[in-house]
Amino acid sequence: MIKSRYSTVESLKIMGSSSKEQLGPNIDLLLWNVYKCKKKGWHEDFVTLMTDKDLVLLQEAIVNSPFDSHFKESLKHQWIMARSFKSIKTNIITGVKTGSTVAANKHYFSASKHSEPLSKTKKMLLATFYPLTTQAQSLLVVNSHLINFVAFEKFKVHLDQVFQTLKNHDGPIILAGDFNTWNKKRLKYFNNLAKLFSLEEVKMTRQPRLNHLFKHLDHIYCRGLKVVNAHVHTDIHSSDHYPISLSLRTLN
């Protein structure tokens, strides 16, 4: 029997302090799978990229690392992390992390029903709700990392779980993350669900990567918001995913 390298955590951790009362009317966002902060230069790139961001959505984020102080001592962003698993060897915990200049007035997280086959770890979703300057409704932000090395039916179960989070929300939505849509069947099912919830994918100029089978894994879908600009930072190589910057505007 192979001894597991990871132990289950599946809990929430909140760090830092927000600096604003409400989001909008302009919202700047950063989306990035940070590859567990393994690559050289990650922190320098991160600090530069997130300087002017209202929302920061990270996948494969970590805690119990040398970078913790950036999040724990932040006076600009409240950071909420949905923790999935801990490395038994290093004590480092991995999950998804959302930062915002506004404190969430509600949050929710859940782990995928199924596990990745080799590591036996689960993927996470984190839903956070934020007050807006222009509306009585809250903005729902769903930060997700979809299960990867499994058959379509298990992927489908996790994606249904993500969209279930949107079901009772009438206001604006941002759904973003690493969705592991590396084949047509996965992406088609994703887009069909997005249409049911009146979500539109943010269009952007991409540069396909060999290690992603030349498919795009990172996506941003929106509802009730105007897309002003989207940019993929193909000059940043401190992760196996390119960071994405997005500028949005709330609707009156």
C-alpha positions in Angstrom: 0.0 0.0 0.0 1.3 3.4 -1.0 1.4 5.9 1.9 -0.4 9.1 1.2 1.6 12.3 0.7 -1.3 14.5 1.7 -3.9 14.8 4.5 -7.3 16.3 4.1 -8.0 19.9 5.4 -11.1 21.1 3.7 -11.7 24.3 5.8 -11.7 28.1 5.4 -9.0 30.5 6.5 -9.5 34.3 6.5 -6.5 36.7 6.5 -5.8 40.4 6.1 -8.1 43.4 6.2 -10.1 45.1 3.5 -9.7 48.8 2.7 -13.1 49.7 1.1 -16.8 49.5 1.9 -18.1 48.5 -1.5 -16.9 47.4 -4.9 -17.5 49.4 -8.1 -18.4 51.0 -10.3 -15.0 50.0 -11.8 -13.6 46.6 -10.8 -10.2 45.3 -11.7 -9.5 41.6 -11.3 -6.6 39.2 -11.5 -7.0 35.5 -12.2 -4.0 33.2 -11.8 -3.2 29.6 -11.1 0.0 30.1 -9.3 1.4 26.6 -9.5 1.8 26.3 -5.7 4.2 29.2 -5.8 7.0 26.8 -6.9 8.6 28.8 -9.7 11.3 31.4 -9.2 10.1 35.0 -9.4 6.5 34.2 -8.5 6.2 36.6 -5.6 7.8 39.6 -7.5 5.4 39.0 -10.4 2.4 38.6 -8.1 3.1 41.9 -6.2 3.4 43.8 -9.5 0.3 42.3 -11.0 -2.1 42.7 -8.0 -1.1 46.2 -7.0 -4.2 47.9 -8.5 -6.6 45.0 -8.3 -9.9 45.0 -6.5 -10.3 41.2 -6.8 -7.6 38.6 -6.9 -8.6 34.9 -7.7 -5.8 32.3 -7.2 -5.8 28.6 -7.8 -3.2 26.3 -6.4 -2.6 28.9 -3.7 -0.8 27.9 -0.6 -0.5 28.7 3.1 2.1 27.8 5.7 4.8 29.1 3.4 7.3 32.0 3.4 4.7 34.1 1.6 2.2 34.0 4.4 3.0 37.5 5.7 1.9 39.1 2.5 -1.7 37.8 3.1 -1.9 37.9 6.9 -0.6 41.4 7.2 -2.4 42.9 4.3 -4.3 46.2 5.0 -5.7 46.4 1.5 -7.2 43.0 0.8 -9.2 40.6 2.8 -8.0 37.1 1.8 -10.3 34.1 2.1 -8.8 30.6 1.3 -10.7 27.4 0.8 -8.1 24.9 1.9 -8.1 21.4 0.4 -5.1 19.4 1.5 -1.8 19.5 3.4 1.5 18.1 2.4 2.6 15.7 5.1 6.3 16.4 4.3 6.2 20.2 4.2 3.0 21.1 6.1 2.1 23.4 3.2 -1.7 23.6 2.5 -3.1 24.1 -1.0 -6.4 25.4 -2.2 -8.1 28.4 -3.8 -7.8 31.9 -2.5 -9.8 35.1 -3.2 -8.6 38.5 -2.2 -10.8 41.6 -2.2 -10.5 45.3 -1.2 -14.0 44.8 0.3 -14.9 42.4 3.0 -17.2 39.6 2.0 -20.6 39.8 3.6 -21.1 36.1 3.0 -19.0 33.1 1.9 -19.3 29.5 1.1 -16.9 26.7 0.0 -17.0 23.0 -0.9 -14.7 20.3 -2.0 -15.3 18.1 -5.1 -17.2 14.9 -4.5 -14.5 12.9 -6.2 -10.7 12.9 -5.8 -7.8 13.0 -8.2 -6.8 9.4 -8.8 -3.1 9.5 -7.8 -2.9 12.1 -5.1 -6.3 11.3 -3.7 -6.8 15.1 -3.2 -10.0 17.1 -3.9 -10.5 20.3 -5.8 -12.2 23.3 -4.3 -14.7 26.1 -5.0 -15.0 29.3 -3.0 -18.0 31.6 -3.4 -17.9 35.1 -1.9 -20.5 37.9 -1.9 -19.6 41.6 -2.0 -21.7 44.8 -1.7 -21.7 47.1 -4.7 -21.8 50.9 -5.0 -24.4 50.8 -7.8 -26.9 48.2 -6.7 -28.7 46.8 -3.7 -27.8 43.3 -4.9 -24.5 41.7 -4.0 -21.8 40.6 -6.5 -21.2 36.8 -6.4 -17.7 35.8 -7.1 -17.0 32.1 -7.6 -13.4 31.0 -7.6 -13.0 27.4 -8.8 -10.4 24.8 -9.6 -12.1 21.9 -11.4 -11.2 18.3 -11.0 -8.7 17.2 -13.7 -7.5 13.6 -14.2 -10.9 11.9 -14.1 -13.5 10.6 -16.5 -16.1 13.0 -17.9 -18.9 11.9 -15.6 -16.8 12.8 -12.5 -15.9 16.1 -14.1 -19.6 16.7 -14.8 -20.5 16.1 -11.2 -18.0 18.7 -10.0 -19.1 21.2 -12.6 -22.7 20.7 -11.6 -21.7 21.4 -8.0 -20.1 24.7 -9.1 -23.1 25.9 -11.0 -25.4 24.9 -8.1 -23.7 27.7 -6.2 -25.1 30.2 -8.7 -28.7 28.9 -8.6 -30.3 31.3 -6.1 -28.4 34.5 -6.9 -30.3 37.2 -8.9 -27.5 39.7 -9.0 -24.2 40.1 -10.9 -21.8 37.1 -11.1 -18.2 36.5 -11.8 -17.3 32.8 -12.3 -13.6 32.3 -12.9 -10.8 29.8 -12.4 -8.9 26.9 -13.8 -11.6 24.7 -15.2 -9.4 22.0 -16.8 -11.4 22.2 -20.0 -8.8 20.3 -22.1 -11.2 18.5 -24.4 -14.2 19.5 -26.4 -16.7 17.5 -24.4 -15.8 19.3 -21.2 -15.9 22.7 -22.7 -19.2 22.1 -24.5 -20.9 21.0 -21.3 -19.4 24.0 -19.5 -20.7 26.4 -22.1 -24.2 24.9 -22.1 -24.5 25.4 -18.4 -23.2 29.0 -18.7 -26.0 29.8 -21.2 -28.6 28.5 -18.7 -27.4 31.0 -16.2 -27.1 33.9 -18.7 -23.3 33.9 -18.3 -21.0 35.2 -21.0 -17.4 34.2 -21.4 -14.9 37.0 -21.4 -13.1 37.0 -24.8 -9.3 37.4 -24.8 -6.3 36.9 -27.0 -4.6 33.7 -25.9 -1.3 31.9 -26.4 -1.9 28.1 -26.2 0.5 26.0 -24.1 1.8 22.5 -24.9 1.4 21.3 -21.3 -2.3 22.2 -21.5 -2.7 20.2 -24.7 -3.0 23.5 -26.6 -6.4 24.1 -24.9 -7.4 27.0 -22.7 -8.0 25.9 -19.1 -8.5 29.3 -17.4 -11.8 31.1 -18.1 -13.8 34.0 -16.8 -17.6 34.2 -17.2 -19.7 37.2 -16.2 -23.3 38.3 -15.8 -24.7 41.8 -15.1 -21.3 43.4 -15.7 -19.7 45.2 -18.6 -16.2 44.0 -19.8 -13.9 47.0 -20.4 -10.6 45.2 -21.1 -9.0 41.7 -20.7 -5.3 40.9 -21.0 -3.4 37.7 -20.8 0.1 38.3 -19.5 2.0 35.9 -21.8 5.3 37.6 -20.7 5.0 36.1 -17.2 6.5 32.7 -16.8 6.6 32.2 -13.0 3.8 29.7 -13.2 2.6 27.0 -15.7 -0.5 29.3 -16.3 -0.5 32.8 -17.6 -2.1 35.5 -15.3 -5.2 37.2 -16.7 -6.1 40.8 -15.9 -9.7 42.0 -16.4 -11.4 45.4 -16.0 -15.1 45.4 -15.5 -17.8 48.0 -14.8 -21.0 47.6 -12.9 -24.3 48.4 -14.6 -26.7 51.0 -13.2 
